[in-house]
Amino acid sequence: MTDQPNPYSQPDESSVVPIGEGNIARGRRRVWFWLAMGCVVPLALIGLATLGLMVWVLVNLDELNSV
């Protein structure tokens, strides 16, 4: 007979994470997520606005030069 793990055995208590201990890391991850979104989203919007302005200037270049 081969050595197979017992499916009915209880996990070691040293490998079990106590309740409430895992929330600390999740809270820090949530803060870093919102900090990243607070930087990424405004930068993306500024980039899109700059691109839009450049396209608008290129399309209306004839009118801008005639003034």
C-alpha positions as a printed NumPy array, in Angstrom:
array([[  0.   ,   0.   ,   0.   ],
       [  1.347,   3.461,  -0.898],
       [  1.6  ,   6.406,   1.469],
       [ -1.356,   8.677,   0.816],
       [ -2.503,  11.668,   2.859],
       [ -5.416,  11.031,   5.138],
       [ -8.372,  13.083,   3.833],
       [-10.032,  12.904,   7.265],
       [ -7.133,  14.348,   9.241],
       [ -7.4  ,  17.778,  10.847],
       [ -4.968,  20.491,   9.686],
       [ -2.107,  21.428,  11.985],
       [ -3.016,  24.278,  14.293],
       [  0.262,  26.016,  13.453],
       [ -0.768,  26.37 ,   9.782],
       [ -4.22 ,  27.797,  10.53 ],
       [ -4.475,  31.597,  10.37 ],
       [ -6.325,  32.984,  13.402],
       [ -9.503,  34.914,  12.739],
       [ -8.869,  38.636,  12.375],
       [ -5.148,  38.319,  11.614],
       [ -5.67 ,  38.38 ,   7.827],
       [ -7.526,  41.695,   7.824],
       [ -4.381,  43.759,   8.437],
       [ -2.781,  42.933,   5.092],
       [ -6.055,  43.414,   3.238],
       [ -6.451,  46.897,   4.727],
       [ -2.954,  47.877,   3.64 ],
       [ -3.579,  46.514,   0.169],
       [ -6.774,  48.526,  -0.022],
       [ -4.906,  51.728,   0.913],
       [ -2.215,  51.084,  -1.707],
       [ -4.904,  50.332,  -4.296],
       [ -6.677,  53.633,  -3.695],
       [ -3.396,  55.551,  -3.632],
       [ -2.474,  54.013,  -6.97 ],
       [ -5.9  ,  54.779,  -8.417],
       [ -5.657,  58.315,  -7.067],
       [ -2.475,  58.776,  -9.092],
       [ -3.19 ,  56.663, -12.174],
       [ -6.673,  57.939, -12.974],
       [ -5.811,  61.669, -12.845],
       [ -2.655,  61.074, -14.879],
       [ -4.664,  59.155, -17.473],
       [ -7.259,  61.932, -17.639],
       [ -4.558,  64.596, -18.004],
       [ -2.954,  62.54 , -20.775],
       [ -6.272,  62.144, -22.583],
       [ -7.006,  65.861, -22.273],
       [ -3.558,  66.699, -23.673],
       [ -4.052,  64.297, -26.556],
       [ -7.482,  65.746, -27.269],
       [ -6.106,  69.285, -27.239],
       [ -3.315,  68.298, -29.633],
       [ -5.789,  66.682, -32.033],
       [ -8.053,  69.728, -31.83 ],
       [ -5.137,  72.062, -32.586],
       [ -4.053,  69.933, -35.558],
       [ -7.596,  69.843, -36.964],
       [ -8.107,  73.588, -36.515],
       [ -4.581,  74.667, -37.449],
       [ -5.762,  76.524, -40.571],
       [ -8.228,  78.627, -38.598],
       [ -5.68 ,  79.356, -35.869],
       [ -3.08 ,  80.577, -38.405],
       [ -5.514,  82.893, -40.183],
       [ -6.213,  84.943, -37.059]])
